[in-house]
Amino acid sequence: MKPSVSFLSKELLERIVSEARDVLADVGVEVHNNDVIALLSDHGARVDTAKNRVFLPGDLIDRALSTAPRSFKLYDALGQETHDFASDQTYFTPGSAAIYVLDSDTGKMRASTTDDYVKYARIISQLPYIASQSTSMVPSDVPERISDSYRLYLSLISGCKPVVTGAFTIEAFEVMKDLQLIVRGSGDALRARPLTVFSCCPTAPLKWSDVTSQNVVDCARYSIPVEYISMPLSGFVAPVTIVGSLVQHTAETLSGVVISQLTNPGAPALYGGSPAIFDVRYETTPMGAVETMMIDCAYSEIGHYLGLPTQAYISLSDAKQLDAQAGLESSLGATLATLAGINEVSGPGMLDFESCFSLEKLVVDNEICGMMQRLGQGIVPRDDFPAVPHFQELLAEQHLLISEHTRRHLRTEHYFPGPVIDRANRSRWHEEGATTLRERASREVQRLLSEYEPYDLADEMRGELGQRMTSEAQRWDMDRLPHEEL
């Protein structure tokens, strides 16, 4: 039996969904994309053209939910299945789009570069408990216009795992779609074996921009999975209460479901988000706040109630260093996410309100993810009954270190973390250098970088990817991409 936690009674959950539907019908959602407005209008939505506001009737929402897939799968660059969202397993992926990196040498934050991204991609390819990559850092050494496609390109040539990504411009999507088509070979192959998930973010409160709504449409046309990332900020651009923020999150996410399903019924998606409370003392949006995590877990309950796989930005920290705060916020989030059954967790490696990435934190978080995979398995009997023979053997031998039962089940019953986590006694810890967590994490980062081996991507495919990316870079007056000099 998998352990679980729940924050909403059935009655409260159903009331939140009902209120969100009323909000969409009576208050509506603002849409700044004429084609999307026309799409919604053609299917029965009422439109206030002067205010770009669209009112979604209940039957339109029901129709969209009826065609939204209850699950889908992800595949790596070689076409091997990595995720099955039909299961109740929680998968982990790094946080996304940090503009800073915590420098491994100085311990200070600075703008991230291509070199940082390549190191990250090589490390993430070797971490066993993090199932996918994300485009986690925005390199500052390329033009902003190509930063989205460039980091997807770097991910695809450096690591095999599927990629959680997104586009901040409409034009970038075309390049990113082409990169995926090169890897898969055709549109049909990409539909059959999705390689990426695109984050598509409504703007709080109740608004879709031209770019983000077009991203939803473009992804749906190619059956590229999306994760709807509603971001209500409790007490700022959302009601201060958790219930009120959940009503807003539900309404914003349902509007995304409608846009996607009207474009292409059956288009795959995750019911996701990145909400937060607003800390009025510091004017910040703490991702490590317990109330933020409660909203994440509760909206995942709503997503599952609606029959959709779920995602959340959780298991990340607002700390500025790899310190105790980073550990407690990240591990609490990972634990709650696992118990709440969130299918895709975005967060490992992130610091400072989603703005900074740390390679050292990433390898520590990998161990947290491993612990959570063990937690998610719950407690099950493993040849434990009848119990009498085991205790007879224990009394006879005075230990069970080498018993057949121990040897059979030791590695499945117990999770053994890697060298980042210290489990030695004090004397052995001193003998081995009395290292701190940060020192052990830094050592592990260097080990992974030294042991990295490129995966088996065909040379012809690498060449095509490079040509497509170089062609896009040349449009913005770049003759060479920075990674070519590494």
C-alpha positions in Angstrom: 0.0 0.0 0.0 1.4 3.4 -1.0 1.3 6.0 1.8 -0.8 9.0 1.1 -1.9 12.4 2.4 -5.0 14.4 1.6 -5.9 18.0 2.2 -9.4 18.3 0.8 -12.6 16.6 1.8 -14.7 15.5 -1.2 -17.3 18.1 -0.4 -14.7 21.0 -0.3 -13.0 19.7 -3.5 -16.3 19.6 -5.4 -17.3 23.1 -4.2 -13.9 24.5 -5.3 -14.4 23.0 -8.8 -18.0 24.3 -8.9 -16.9 27.8 -7.9 -14.1 27.8 -10.5 -16.6 26.8 -13.2 -18.8 29.7 -12.1 -15.9 32.1 -12.3 -15.1 31.0 -15.9 -18.8 31.4 -16.9 -19.5 34.7 -15.1 -16.2 36.5 -14.8 -14.4 34.9 -17.7 -10.8 34.8 -18.8 -8.8 37.4 -20.6 -7.2 36.2 -23.9 -4.8 38.3 -25.9 -4.7 36.1 -29.0 -7.3 36.7 -31.7 -7.1 33.2 -33.2 -7.6 31.6 -29.8 -10.5 34.0 -29.1 -12.1 32.9 -32.4 -11.5 29.3 -31.6 -13.3 29.7 -28.3 -16.1 31.7 -29.8 -16.7 29.2 -32.6 -17.3 26.5 -30.0 -19.9 28.5 -28.0 -18.0 30.8 -25.7 -19.3 34.3 -25.2 -16.8 37.1 -26.0 -16.5 40.7 -24.9 -14.3 41.9 -27.7 -13.7 45.3 -26.1 -12.0 43.7 -23.1 -10.6 40.5 -24.8 -12.6 38.6 -22.2 -14.0 35.1 -23.0 -16.7 33.5 -20.9 -16.6 29.7 -20.9 -19.9 27.8 -20.4 -20.0 24.6 -18.4 -20.8 22.4 -21.3 -17.7 23.6 -23.1 -15.6 22.7 -20.0 -17.2 19.3 -19.8 -16.5 18.6 -23.5 -12.8 19.5 -23.0 -12.5 17.3 -19.9 -14.1 14.4 -21.7 -11.4 14.3 -24.4 -8.4 15.2 -22.2 -6.2 12.0 -21.8 -6.2 10.4 -18.4 -2.5 9.5 -18.9 0.3 9.5 -21.4 3.9 8.4 -21.6 7.3 10.1 -22.2 10.3 8.6 -24.0 13.9 9.4 -24.1 15.9 10.5 -27.2 16.5 6.9 -28.2 12.8 6.1 -28.0 12.8 4.2 -24.7 9.9 4.7 -22.3 10.8 6.7 -19.2 7.5 7.9 -17.8 4.0 6.3 -17.5 1.6 8.8 -16.0 -1.1 6.1 -15.8 0.7 4.9 -12.7 0.7 6.5 -9.2 4.5 6.9 -9.3 6.1 10.3 -8.7 8.7 11.3 -11.2 11.3 14.1 -10.5 12.7 16.7 -12.9 14.9 19.7 -12.1 13.5 23.2 -11.8 13.4 25.4 -14.9 14.7 28.7 -16.3 17.0 30.0 -13.6 18.9 33.0 -14.7 21.7 32.6 -12.1 23.9 29.7 -11.0 25.5 29.2 -7.7 29.2 29.1 -8.6 30.9 26.0 -7.5 34.2 27.7 -6.8 33.2 30.9 -5.2 29.9 30.0 -3.6 28.4 33.1 -5.0 25.5 33.6 -7.5 26.3 34.8 -11.0 24.7 34.8 -14.4 24.6 31.3 -15.9 26.5 30.5 -19.1 26.7 27.8 -21.7 29.5 26.1 -19.8 27.2 25.8 -16.7 24.5 24.4 -18.8 26.6 21.7 -20.5 28.0 20.7 -17.0 24.4 20.5 -15.8 23.3 18.4 -18.8 26.2 16.0 -18.3 25.4 15.5 -14.6 21.7 15.1 -14.9 22.2 12.3 -17.5 23.9 10.3 -14.7 21.5 10.9 -11.8 19.4 7.7 -11.4 16.5 9.2 -9.4 15.7 12.2 -11.6 13.8 10.9 -14.5 14.0 13.8 -16.9 16.0 16.9 -17.8 14.6 20.4 -17.8 15.9 23.5 -19.5 17.0 24.6 -16.1 19.3 27.5 -16.8 19.1 30.4 -19.2 22.6 30.9 -20.7 23.5 34.6 -20.7 26.1 34.3 -23.5 23.6 33.9 -26.3 20.9 36.3 -27.6 17.6 36.2 -25.7 15.8 35.3 -28.9 17.5 31.9 -29.2 17.9 31.1 -25.5 14.9 28.8 -25.4 15.8 26.7 -28.4 19.5 26.7 -27.6 19.0 25.2 -24.1 16.8 22.5 -25.6 19.5 21.9 -28.2 22.1 21.5 -25.5 19.9 19.1 -23.6 19.3 16.9 -26.6 23.0 16.6 -27.6 24.2 16.1 -24.1 21.7 13.8 -22.4 19.2 11.1 -23.4 16.4 11.8 -20.9 13.2 13.6 -22.0 13.1 17.3 -21.4 10.7 19.6 -19.6 11.0 22.9 -21.4 9.1 25.9 -22.7 9.1 28.9 -25.1 9.0 32.6 -24.2 8.3 33.5 -27.9 6.1 32.2 -30.6 9.0 31.9 -33.0 11.1 29.8 -30.7 8.5 27.1 -30.7 9.1 26.4 -34.4 12.8 25.8 -33.8 12.1 23.7 -30.8 9.6 21.6 -32.7 12.1 21.1 -35.5 14.7 19.9 -33.1 12.3 17.2 -31.8 11.3 16.2 -35.3 15.0 15.7 -36.1 15.4 13.3 -33.1 12.2 11.4 -33.8 12.3 11.5 -37.6 8.7 12.4 -38.3 5.6 14.1 -36.8 3.9 10.7 -36.4 6.9 9.3 -34.5 6.9 12.4 -32.2 3.2 11.9 -31.5 3.7 8.3 -30.7 6.7 8.8 -28.5 6.7 12.3 -26.9 10.1 13.7 -26.1 9.3 16.9 -24.2 6.8 18.6 -22.0 6.2 22.3 -22.6 5.3 24.6 -19.7 2.4 26.9 -20.7 1.7 29.6 -18.1 -1.5 31.7 -17.8 -1.0 35.1 -16.1 -2.7 35.7 -12.8 -5.4 36.6 -12.5 -7.3 34.8 -15.2 -5.3 35.8 -18.3 -3.6 34.2 -21.3 -1.1 36.2 -23.2 -0.6 36.1 -27.0 2.6 33.9 -26.6 1.5 31.5 -23.9 -2.0 30.8 -25.5 -0.3 30.2 -28.8 2.1 27.8 -27.2 -0.8 25.8 -26.0 -2.3 25.7 -29.5 1.0 24.9 -31.2 1.8 22.1 -28.8 -1.7 20.6 -29.2 -1.4 20.6 -33.0 1.7 18.4 -32.7 0.5 16.4 -29.7 3.5 17.7 -27.7 2.5 17.4 -24.0 2.1 20.5 -22.0 1.9 21.3 -18.3 -0.5 24.1 -17.4 1.5 26.3 -15.0 -1.1 28.5 -13.2 0.7 30.8 -10.7 -1.8 32.5 -8.3 0.0 34.4 -5.6 -2.1 34.2 -2.4 -2.7 37.7 -1.0 -1.4 39.5 -4.0 -2.9 38.5 -7.3 -5.1 35.8 -5.8 -7.3 35.5 -2.7 -5.2 35.4 0.5 -6.8 32.1 1.5 -5.7 28.7 0.3 -9.3 27.8 -0.8 -9.6 31.1 -2.7 -6.3 30.5 -4.5 -7.4 27.0 -5.3 -10.5 28.3 -7.0 -8.4 30.7 -9.1 -5.9 28.0 -9.9 -8.7 25.6 -11.0 -10.3 28.2 -13.2 -7.0 29.2 -14.9 -6.0 25.6 -15.5 -9.4 24.6 -16.8 -9.3 27.4 -19.3 -6.0 26.0 -20.6 -7.6 22.5 -20.9 -10.3 24.0 -23.0 -7.9 25.8 -25.4 -5.8 22.6 -25.8 -8.7 20.2 -26.3 -10.6 22.4 -28.7 -7.4 22.7 -30.8 -6.8 18.9 -30.8 -9.0 16.6 -28.8 -6.8 14.1 -27.0 -3.8 16.4 -26.8 -1.8 15.2 -23.7 -1.2 17.5 -20.7 -0.3 17.6 -17.0 -2.6 19.5 -14.6 0.2 21.6 -13.1 1.2 24.8 -11.5 3.7 27.0 -9.6 1.5 28.9 -7.1 2.9 30.5 -4.0 1.8 32.6 -1.1 2.9 36.2 -1.0 5.1 37.1 2.0 4.1 40.7 2.6 7.0 41.2 5.0 9.6 40.8 2.2 7.5 41.1 -0.9 8.6 37.6 -2.0 6.9 34.5 -3.3 8.3 31.7 -1.1 8.3 28.3 -2.8 9.5 26.7 0.4 6.5 28.0 2.5 4.3 25.2 3.9 1.2 26.9 2.6 2.6 27.0 -0.9 3.2 23.2 -0.7 -0.3 22.7 0.7 -1.8 24.5 -2.4 0.4 22.3 -4.6 -0.9 19.1 -3.0 -4.5 20.2 -2.9 -4.6 21.2 -6.6 -3.1 17.8 -7.4 -6.1 16.3 -5.6 -8.3 18.4 -7.8 -6.4 17.4 -11.0 -6.8 13.7 -10.1 -10.5 14.2 -9.3 -10.8 15.6 -12.9 -9.1 12.6 -14.2 -5.8 14.2 -15.2 -2.1 13.4 -14.4 -0.6 16.2 -12.3 2.6 18.3 -11.9 3.9 20.8 -9.4 6.8 23.1 -8.8 7.6 21.8 -5.3 10.7 20.4 -3.6 12.7 23.5 -4.1 14.1 26.2 -1.8 14.2 29.9 -1.3 17.6 29.6 0.4 20.6 31.3 -1.2 23.1 28.5 -0.4 23.2 24.8 0.1 22.4 25.0 3.8 19.9 23.6 6.3 17.1 25.8 4.9 17.7 24.3 1.5 17.5 20.8 2.8 14.4 21.2 5.0 12.4 23.0 2.3 13.3 20.7 -0.5 12.9 17.5 1.5 9.5 18.6 3.0 8.3 19.4 -0.5 9.4 16.1 -2.0 7.8 14.2 0.9 4.5 15.9 0.6 4.5 15.6 -3.2 5.2 11.9 -3.0 2.4 11.3 -0.4 0.0 13.5 -2.3 0.6 11.5 -5.5 1.9 14.4 -7.6 3.0 12.7 -10.8 5.7 15.1 -12.0 7.7 17.1 -9.5 9.7 20.1 -10.8 12.2 21.5 -8.3 15.5 19.7 -7.7 18.5 21.9 -7.9 16.6 25.2 -7.4 17.3 28.0 -5.0 16.3 31.6 -4.4 12.6 31.7 -5.5 13.3 29.7 -8.7 15.9 32.1 -9.9 19.2 30.2 -9.1 20.4 26.7 -9.9 23.1 24.8 -8.0 24.8 21.7 -9.3 25.8 20.7 -5.7 22.2 21.0 -4.6 21.1 18.9 -7.6 23.2 15.9 -6.5 21.9 16.3 -3.0 18.4 16.5 -4.2 19.0 13.3 -6.3 19.4 11.5 -3.0 16.2 13.1 -1.7 14.4 11.8 -4.8 15.8 8.3 -4.2 14.5 8.3 -0.6 11.1 9.4 -1.9 11.0 6.6 -4.4 11.5 4.2 -1.5 8.9 6.0 0.6 6.4 5.7 -2.3 6.8 2.0 -2.3 5.3 1.8 1.2 5.5 -1.2 3.5 4.9 -4.6 2.1 5.6 -8.1 3.4 8.7 -9.7 1.8 8.7 -13.4 2.8 8.0 -12.3 6.4 5.3 -14.8 7.1 5.4 -17.1 8.9 7.6 -15.1 11.2 8.7 -17.9 13.6 11.5 -19.4 11.4 13.2 -16.0 11.1 13.2 -15.5 14.9 14.4 -19.0 15.5 17.4 -18.3 13.2 18.0 -15.0 14.9 18.2 -16.6 18.3 20.4 -19.4 17.1 22.9 -17.1 15.2 22.5 -14.0 17.2 22.3 -11.9 14.0 20.8 -12.1 10.5 23.5 -10.3 8.6 24.1 -13.2 6.1 20.8 -15.0 6.3 19.1 -16.0 3.1 16.2 -13.6 3.8 18.5 -10.7 4.4 20.5 -11.3 1.2 17.4 -11.7 -0.8 15.7 -8.5 0.3 18.4 -6.1 1.6 18.7 -3.9 -1.5 15.0 -3.7 -2.2 13.9 -3.1 1.3 16.7 -0.5 2.3 17.7 2.5 0.3 21.4 3.2 0.4 22.3 6.8 -0.5 25.5 7.7 -2.4 28.6 9.4 -1.0 26.9 12.8 -0.7 25.0 11.6 2.4 27.1 10.9 5.5 26.1 7.8 7.4 29.5 7.0 8.9 30.2 7.0 12.7 32.1 10.0 14.0 35.6 8.3 14.1 35.3 7.1 10.5 33.9 10.5 9.4 37.1 12.2 10.9 39.3 9.6 9.3 37.8 10.3 5.9 38.4 14.1 6.2 35.5 15.3 8.3 33.8 16.7 5.2 30.8 19.0 5.1 27.7 18.4 2.9 28.8 21.0 0.4 32.3 19.5 0.1 30.9 16.1 -0.5 28.4 17.5 -3.0 31.2 19.4 -4.8 33.3 16.2 -5.0 30.3 14.3 -6.4 29.8 17.0 -9.1 33.4 16.7 -10.2 33.3 12.9 -10.2 30.2 12.9 -12.4 31.7 15.4 -14.8 34.9 13.3 -15.1 32.9 10.1 -15.8 30.5 11.6 -18.3 30.2 9.7 -21.6 28.1 10.9 -24.5 25.1 8.8 -25.3 24.6 6.9 -28.5 23.0 9.6 -30.7 23.7 9.1 -34.4 26.4 11.4 -35.8 24.0 12.3 -38.7 21.3 13.4 -36.2 23.8 15.4 -34.2 24.8 17.1 -37.4 21.2 18.0 -38.3 20.6 19.3 -34.8 23.7 21.5 -35.0 22.7 22.8 -38.5 19.2 23.8 -37.3 20.5 25.5 -34.2 23.3 27.3 -36.1 20.9 28.5 -38.7 18.7 30.0 -36.1 21.7 31.6 -34.3 22.8 33.2 -37.6 19.4 34.9 -37.9 20.5 36.8 -34.8 24.0 37.6 -35.9 25.8 34.8 -34.2 28.4 32.9 -36.4 29.4 30.4 -33.7 27.5 29.0 -30.7 29.4 29.1 -27.4 29.2 25.3 -26.9 31.4 24.7 -29.9 34.4 26.2 -28.0 34.0 24.1 -24.9 
